[in-house]
Amino acid sequence: MNSSRLVAKQVGVSGQISLGKEYAGRTVLIDSSVPGVWVIKTAQTIPDTELWLHQPEAFARLERALLAMGEPPIAADLDALEQHLGGP
C-alpha cells in the first residue's frame, strides 16, 4: 500500500522547484489539469527511432526472430530454391 507524504516546497524566483537529488536527471510528467494542482510522475522516454519496437506486431516479429536464433540451422535445398525463384 502506498502511503502519501505531503512536502512543502518554495517556488524560486525563476519559477523552479527542486524535487530532491534522488530525482536528478530523471524525466517527469506534470499533469496540471486543475489550476494550482500538479501531479508529478516519473517517466521514461522512448527515442523516436526505437518506438516501432513497442508496437505489438513488431515486438512479436522480433521475439520470433530471437527464438529462432537459438534453433539449429536447417539444411537448405538450393536447387529447389533456385527453381522457385525462376533461376536457370
Buried (B, 14 or more C-beta within 10 A) or exposed (E): EEEEEEEEEEEEEEEEEEEEEEEEEEEEEEEEEEEEEEEEEEEEEEEEEEEEEEEEEEEEEEEEEEEEEEEEEEEEEEEEEEEEEEEE
